Amino acid sequence: MGLLRLLTNPSAMREDVLTQAQAWEVFDTFTQVSAARLVEEPDGIDPLFRRLTKRDESSTKQWADGYLAAFAEAAKITMVTFDRALAGQVKSSILLN
């Protein structure tokens, strides 16, 4: 979802911004030439997601970060991210600079 959102974001893509249909074409090409793929939600994600997002604050960004962190933990996969705060929430993460 992050890739699709960035490809259709004028602030990120400037004059190269894509339509949603074009973004799906890029995604399809990317998954054909790499090991990337969509996976089903893993068992056990719900309690992890609640634990990571049950905070006494208002924050729209924490929902997506909490979901991604819970997904990575429940699926026992390594998260690769540019986001230092998000990487700090996931034990098995790789922070790119």
Backbone hydrogen bonds, N-H to C=O, Kabsch-Sander energy under -0.5 kcal/mol:
donor,donor_aa,acceptor,acceptor_aa,energy
5,R,1,M,-2.8
6,L,2,G,-2.5
7,L,3,L,-2.5
8,T,4,L,-1.1
9,N,6,L,-1.5
12,A,9,N,-0.6
13,M,9,N,-2.9
14,R,10,P,-2.0
16,D,13,M,-2.5
17,V,14,R,-1.3
18,L,7,L,-2.7
23,A,19,T,-2.4
24,W,20,Q,-2.1
25,E,21,A,-1.5
26,V,22,Q,-2.1
27,F,23,A,-2.6
28,D,24,W,-2.8
29,T,25,E,-2.2
30,F,26,V,-2.7
31,T,27,F,-2.5
32,Q,28,D,-1.3
33,V,29,T,-1.5
34,S,30,F,-0.6
45,I,42,P,-1.3
48,L,44,G,-1.0
49,F,45,I,-2.9
50,R,46,D,-2.4
51,R,47,P,-2.2
52,L,48,L,-2.2
53,T,49,F,-1.3
54,K,50,R,-1.4
55,R,53,T,-2.0
57,E,55,R,-0.9
59,S,57,E,-0.6
63,W,59,S,-0.5
63,W,60,T,-0.7
64,A,60,T,-0.7
65,D,61,K,-2.0
66,G,62,Q,-2.6
67,Y,63,W,-2.3
68,L,64,A,-2.6
69,A,65,D,-2.5
70,A,66,G,-2.5
71,F,67,Y,-2.6
72,A,68,L,-2.4
73,E,69,A,-2.3
74,A,70,A,-2.9
75,A,71,F,-2.6
76,K,72,A,-0.8
77,I,72,A,-2.2
79,M,92,S,-1.8
81,T,94,I,-2.4
84,R,82,F,-0.7
87,A,83,D,-2.6
88,G,84,R,-1.7
89,Q,85,A,-0.5
89,Q,86,L,-1.5
90,V,86,L,-0.6
90,V,87,A,-0.9
91,K,89,Q,-0.5
93,S,90,V,-0.6
93,S,91,K,-1.2
94,I,79,M,-3.2
96,L,81,T,-3.0
96,L,94,I,-0.6
